[in-house]
Amino acid sequence: MSIDTYKLTSMEEPTDEVLSQLMREAAEDARMANIQATKRYFDELKQAAAAI
């Protein structure tokens, strides 16, 4: 079983290595989403402050 072939709906438990890789990828996705959301938030604050 590898990260490329494992399905979360599988009845098989993932190996520790596959689970670790899945968790690393999910954490990276969350970090990137947080960075983008923070940037959008501060961009909107700047626009609102400029409009005042």
A tleap script that builds the chain and sets N, CA, C and O, in Angstrom:
source leaprc.protein.ff14SB
mol = sequence {
  NMET SER ILE ASP THR TYR LYS LEU THR SER
  MET GLU GLU PRO THR ASP GLU VAL LEU SER
  GLN LEU MET ARG GLU ALA ALA GLU ASP ALA
  ARG MET ALA ASN ILE GLN ALA THR LYS ARG
  TYR PHE ASP GLU LEU LYS GLN ALA ALA ALA
  ALA CILE
}
set mol.1.N position { 0.839 -1.177 0.000 }
set mol.1.CA position { 0.000 0.000 0.000 }
set mol.1.C position { 0.888 1.246 0.000 }
set mol.1.O position { 1.878 1.321 0.727 }
set mol.2.N position { 0.515 2.206 -0.821 }
set mol.2.CA position { 1.269 3.450 -0.863 }
set mol.2.C position { 0.303 4.617 -0.755 }
set mol.2.O position { -0.912 4.433 -0.823 }
set mol.3.N position { 0.838 5.805 -0.589 }
set mol.3.CA position { 0.022 7.013 -0.476 }
set mol.3.C position { -0.803 7.201 -1.740 }
set mol.3.O position { -1.908 7.739 -1.677 }
set mol.4.N position { -0.285 6.766 -2.889 }
set mol.4.CA position { -0.991 6.939 -4.155 }
set mol.4.C position { -2.149 5.959 -4.325 }
set mol.4.O position { -3.084 6.243 -5.074 }
set mol.5.N position { -2.107 4.835 -3.658 }
set mol.5.CA position { -3.144 3.824 -3.852 }
set mol.5.C position { -4.107 3.713 -2.682 }
set mol.5.O position { -5.153 3.078 -2.817 }
set mol.6.N position { -3.790 4.307 -1.542 }
set mol.6.CA position { -4.659 4.190 -0.373 }
set mol.6.C position { -5.899 5.066 -0.534 }
set mol.6.O position { -5.801 6.224 -0.940 }
set mol.7.N position { -7.040 4.517 -0.220 }
set mol.7.CA position { -8.306 5.254 -0.234 }
set mol.7.C position { -8.814 5.362 1.206 }
set mol.7.O position { -8.810 4.376 1.943 }
set mol.8.N position { -9.246 6.550 1.600 }
set mol.8.CA position { -9.725 6.732 2.969 }
set mol.8.C position { -10.960 5.890 3.258 }
set mol.8.O position { -11.251 5.605 4.419 }
set mol.9.N position { -11.687 5.490 2.229 }
set mol.9.CA position { -12.879 4.669 2.425 }
set mol.9.C position { -12.549 3.187 2.491 }
set mol.9.O position { -13.444 2.359 2.664 }
set mol.10.N position { -11.295 2.851 2.357 }
set mol.10.CA position { -10.866 1.464 2.388 }
set mol.10.C position { -11.151 0.838 3.749 }
set mol.10.O position { -11.122 1.518 4.774 }
set mol.11.N position { -11.421 -0.432 3.748 }
set mol.11.CA position { -11.631 -1.152 5.000 }
set mol.11.C position { -10.295 -1.530 5.643 }
set mol.11.O position { -10.260 -1.948 6.800 }
set mol.12.N position { -9.212 -1.387 4.907 }
set mol.12.CA position { -7.876 -1.674 5.436 }
set mol.12.C position { -7.362 -0.484 6.225 }
set mol.12.O position { -7.579 0.664 5.836 }
set mol.13.N position { -6.696 -0.747 7.309 }
set mol.13.CA position { -6.026 0.307 8.061 }
set mol.13.C position { -4.769 0.727 7.312 }
set mol.13.O position { -4.057 -0.131 6.789 }
set mol.14.N position { -4.476 2.023 7.247 }
set mol.14.CA position { -3.241 2.438 6.574 }
set mol.14.C position { -2.021 2.069 7.415 }
set mol.14.O position { -2.100 1.940 8.636 }
set mol.15.N position { -0.909 1.906 6.736 }
set mol.15.CA position { 0.329 1.667 7.477 }
set mol.15.C position { 0.704 2.968 8.189 }
set mol.15.O position { 0.176 4.032 7.866 }
set mol.16.N position { 1.590 2.880 9.129 }
set mol.16.CA position { 2.043 4.076 9.844 }
set mol.16.C position { 2.662 5.082 8.883 }
set mol.16.O position { 2.470 6.289 9.035 }
set mol.17.N position { 3.408 4.590 7.893 }
set mol.17.CA position { 4.048 5.474 6.933 }
set mol.17.C position { 3.012 6.211 6.080 }
set mol.17.O position { 3.134 7.415 5.852 }
set mol.18.N position { 1.990 5.485 5.610 }
set mol.18.CA position { 0.943 6.102 4.786 }
set mol.18.C position { 0.161 7.111 5.621 }
set mol.18.O position { -0.122 8.216 5.159 }
set mol.19.N position { -0.182 6.737 6.836 }
set mol.19.CA position { -0.917 7.646 7.714 }
set mol.19.C position { -0.101 8.903 8.008 }
set mol.19.O position { -0.643 10.008 8.021 }
set mol.20.N position { 1.174 8.738 8.237 }
set mol.20.CA position { 2.052 9.875 8.492 }
set mol.20.C position { 2.096 10.807 7.277 }
set mol.20.O position { 2.032 12.027 7.427 }
set mol.21.N position { 2.205 10.236 6.083 }
set mol.21.CA position { 2.239 11.035 4.864 }
set mol.21.C position { 0.907 11.767 4.663 }
set mol.21.O position { 0.899 12.944 4.302 }
set mol.22.N position { -0.206 11.087 4.892 }
set mol.22.CA position { -1.521 11.725 4.781 }
set mol.22.C position { -1.631 12.910 5.736 }
set mol.22.O position { -2.141 13.967 5.367 }
set mol.23.N position { -1.155 12.728 6.952 }
set mol.23.CA position { -1.222 13.787 7.955 }
set mol.23.C position { -0.318 14.963 7.575 }
set mol.23.O position { -0.696 16.120 7.759 }
set mol.24.N position { 0.867 14.671 7.049 }
set mol.24.CA position { 1.766 15.745 6.602 }
set mol.24.C position { 1.130 16.555 5.477 }
set mol.24.O position { 1.189 17.785 5.480 }
set mol.25.N position { 0.522 15.863 4.519 }
set mol.25.CA position { -0.107 16.558 3.401 }
set mol.25.C position { -1.301 17.392 3.862 }
set mol.25.O position { -1.494 18.514 3.392 }
set mol.26.N position { -2.100 16.848 4.778 }
set mol.26.CA position { -3.248 17.593 5.299 }
set mol.26.C position { -2.774 18.832 6.066 }
set mol.26.O position { -3.378 19.898 5.952 }
set mol.27.N position { -1.713 18.697 6.835 }
set mol.27.CA position { -1.175 19.831 7.587 }
set mol.27.C position { -0.649 20.908 6.643 }
set mol.27.O position { -0.841 22.098 6.892 }
set mol.28.N position { 0.009 20.501 5.570 }
set mol.28.CA position { 0.525 21.469 4.595 }
set mol.28.C position { -0.633 22.195 3.906 }
set mol.28.O position { -0.576 23.409 3.711 }
set mol.29.N position { -1.679 21.455 3.537 }
set mol.29.CA position { -2.860 22.080 2.934 }
set mol.29.C position { -3.480 23.098 3.885 }
set mol.29.O position { -3.869 24.187 3.465 }
set mol.30.N position { -3.571 22.746 5.166 }
set mol.30.CA position { -4.145 23.655 6.164 }
set mol.30.C position { -3.271 24.903 6.327 }
set mol.30.O position { -3.792 26.012 6.444 }
set mol.31.N position { -1.950 24.726 6.335 }
set mol.31.CA position { -1.038 25.873 6.445 }
set mol.31.C position { -1.210 26.823 5.265 }
set mol.31.O position { -1.262 28.040 5.442 }
set mol.32.N position { -1.299 26.264 4.068 }
set mol.32.CA position { -1.447 27.099 2.875 }
set mol.32.C position { -2.793 27.830 2.885 }
set mol.32.O position { -2.857 29.005 2.522 }
set mol.33.N position { -3.852 27.159 3.289 }
set mol.33.CA position { -5.171 27.799 3.362 }
set mol.33.C position { -5.150 28.924 4.386 }
set mol.33.O position { -5.759 29.970 4.163 }
set mol.34.N position { -4.462 28.727 5.501 }
set mol.34.CA position { -4.364 29.747 6.534 }
set mol.34.C position { -3.597 30.968 6.024 }
set mol.34.O position { -3.997 32.105 6.275 }
set mol.35.N position { -2.515 30.736 5.321 }
set mol.35.CA position { -1.728 31.842 4.759 }
set mol.35.C position { -2.576 32.652 3.795 }
set mol.35.O position { -2.575 33.882 3.843 }
set mol.36.N position { -3.301 31.965 2.919 }
set mol.36.CA position { -4.140 32.659 1.940 }
set mol.36.C position { -5.276 33.437 2.623 }
set mol.36.O position { -5.565 34.573 2.245 }
set mol.37.N position { -5.909 32.833 3.616 }
set mol.37.CA position { -7.006 33.500 4.318 }
set mol.37.C position { -6.497 34.728 5.073 }
set mol.37.O position { -7.161 35.764 5.086 }
set mol.38.N position { -5.341 34.619 5.691 }
set mol.38.CA position { -4.761 35.754 6.417 }
set mol.38.C position { -4.450 36.896 5.462 }
set mol.38.O position { -4.714 38.059 5.769 }
set mol.39.N position { -3.889 36.564 4.302 }
set mol.39.CA position { -3.585 37.594 3.304 }
set mol.39.C position { -4.865 38.283 2.832 }
set mol.39.O position { -4.912 39.509 2.742 }
set mol.40.N position { -5.897 37.502 2.531 }
set mol.40.CA position { -7.170 38.093 2.099 }
set mol.40.C position { -7.749 38.997 3.177 }
set mol.40.O position { -8.251 40.080 2.878 }
set mol.41.N position { -7.682 38.557 4.429 }
set mol.41.CA position { -8.214 39.330 5.549 }
set mol.41.C position { -7.535 40.696 5.646 }
set mol.41.O position { -8.204 41.724 5.752 }
set mol.42.N position { -6.200 40.698 5.608 }
set mol.42.CA position { -5.484 41.966 5.743 }
set mol.42.C position { -5.628 42.839 4.498 }
set mol.42.O position { -5.627 44.065 4.604 }
set mol.43.N position { -5.751 42.226 3.323 }
set mol.43.CA position { -6.017 43.002 2.111 }
set mol.43.C position { -7.372 43.707 2.224 }
set mol.43.O position { -7.501 44.872 1.851 }
set mol.44.N position { -8.380 42.996 2.740 }
set mol.44.CA position { -9.705 43.592 2.913 }
set mol.44.C position { -9.676 44.699 3.971 }
set mol.44.O position { -10.346 45.720 3.818 }
set mol.45.N position { -8.905 44.500 5.040 }
set mol.45.CA position { -8.780 45.546 6.065 }
set mol.45.C position { -8.143 46.801 5.463 }
set mol.45.O position { -8.591 47.915 5.732 }
set mol.46.N position { -7.105 46.621 4.655 }
set mol.46.CA position { -6.449 47.768 4.021 }
set mol.46.C position { -7.409 48.512 3.102 }
set mol.46.O position { -7.437 49.743 3.087 }
set mol.47.N position { -8.197 47.757 2.333 }
set mol.47.CA position { -9.166 48.380 1.430 }
set mol.47.C position { -10.221 49.153 2.222 }
set mol.47.O position { -10.597 50.260 1.836 }
set mol.48.N position { -10.697 48.579 3.321 }
set mol.48.CA position { -11.705 49.253 4.139 }
set mol.48.C position { -11.129 50.519 4.771 }
set mol.48.O position { -11.802 51.547 4.843 }
set mol.49.N position { -9.885 50.437 5.226 }
set mol.49.CA position { -9.257 51.616 5.841 }
set mol.49.C position { -9.036 52.700 4.791 }
set mol.49.O position { -9.173 53.884 5.096 }
set mol.50.N position { -8.703 52.325 3.580 }
set mol.50.CA position { -8.472 53.314 2.519 }
set mol.50.C position { -9.772 53.990 2.095 }
set mol.50.O position { -9.760 55.128 1.625 }
set mol.51.N position { -10.887 53.292 2.261 }
set mol.51.CA position { -12.175 53.841 1.856 }
set mol.51.C position { -12.714 54.846 2.871 }
set mol.51.O position { -13.637 55.602 2.568 }
set mol.52.N position { -12.149 54.855 4.055 }
set mol.52.CA position { -12.642 55.771 5.105 }
set mol.52.C position { -12.063 57.147 4.930 }
set mol.52.O position { -12.362 58.047 5.715 }
savepdb mol mol.pdb
quit
